[in-house]
């Protein structure tokens, strides 16, 4: 019933999340209009200093990547009752999205950001006697519609079920009259609010810096990423204006640099087909497809029994699961109405879906792919330059024009930086930084908990609106600054350097330990 391939600029996973630029579905829920309103109204408030400088092109054919899956066993369908009425807001600045958490925190990269502060073995508070001197955030864009190509496929799948089902049993009755109205690609109002909240939180967390500083902002040039960055700025600046101790004479942050996503362009925020061997890899696809073959069949059999007359493929079942988070985040601006598609599946099945997405990220863009972490080396070397106030040293994906010594497009004298990208831009960075060096290769046949994966999962690392903070602090008892990293508010103890009980390393040890990135990773293998 459905085909599946990974296209150029695919974002969300290894199941064909591509931006198909030649194929825009008709948008029943005028996403185009929303995008125009968002960008025109918000971009007008900021001076856009645009750099679309094309980097050096790499030799060799740049084939598009494909991707696939595989895994576990479904439990009997027990439908828990979930209320659409919530005593507390579903989405907040501090906690992120907390409604229907037994499901929504298992939607893989389609989960809306939720704080992992309570999951952290180490407090995310700034330790007593320490002062933050540097803060870097790298963020995924907010919640969006499905990609244009996928949205078209989802709509066709729903129509096919409606055309062929002879009856609707169990909790499938809603499909009979369901009207698919989602557009494609664009940020949804819920995603806008996520990013405003993210900017607010960044200001509040680092107010000691932010009240007297303006962050330097770079954005990978995709419309939803640009809109996300602009709304982050809106939240940051509003929080600053509400802070009576802040310097209100300073100008508002602006988008300082846009980095092109054009194929072959050097872009440290997004893999853009400059590492040919990585782009040709089908490893992620193969892993996903095999795992789907393990956990999907019992679900498929149940759905076909409840919808007599239809015949589903494994990918169709996963597509129906995909619709749940997308439909939820597009229904309201606060995510308070759960999609009826969500209750087609049990909590145990959502756990399997979540693991499927984690496999996708690990074997597609992380350490499970021989060249996955190498795609994040350029950004790590930019981070080193910012932390040490020294020019960038890198021969991988950095744009040598933008990052040239003394260039206004890569200053070294800021105390706050914000970069915006996609999920598949963040995963390689995390692994190049060594954050998940303690994660053993993910099982290909059995779902593992975050306890078993040393905290790695797609929902825990790259949900909609994901953010990682790299912070440097000066503490009274140590002359050398200390560095630590938080991923969605969870302190991730550093690897590769002597780490203290608060997950921190001294700056010089931190930089010294980044040998993989400083040596260029495995970049030469891109062209072997």
ABEGO torsion letter per residue (X at the ends): XBBBBBBBGBAABAAGBBBBAABBBBBABBAAAAAAAAAAAAAAABBBBBBBBBBBBBBEBBBBBBBBBEEBBBBBBBBBBBBABBABBABBAAAEBABGAAAAAAAEAABBBBBAAAABABBABBBBGBBBABBBBBBBBBBBBBBAAAAAAAAAAAAAAAAABABBBEAAAAAAABBBABBBGBBBAAAAAAAAAAAAAAAAAAAAAAAABBBBBBBBBBAAAAAAAAAAAAAAAAAAAABAABBAABBBBBBABBBBABBGBBBAABBAGABAAAAABAAAAAAAAAAAAAAAAAAAAAAAAABBGBBBBAAAAAAAAAAAAAAAAAABAAGABBBAAAAABBAAAAAAAAAAAAAAAAAAABAABAAAAAAAAAAAAAAAAAAAGBBBBBABABBAAAABBGBAABBAABABBBBBBBAAAAAAAAAAAGAAAABBBBBAABBBBAAAAGGBBAAAAABBGBBBBBBBBBBAABABBBBBBBBGGBBBBBBGBBBBAAGBBBAAAAAAAAAAAAAGEAAAAAAX
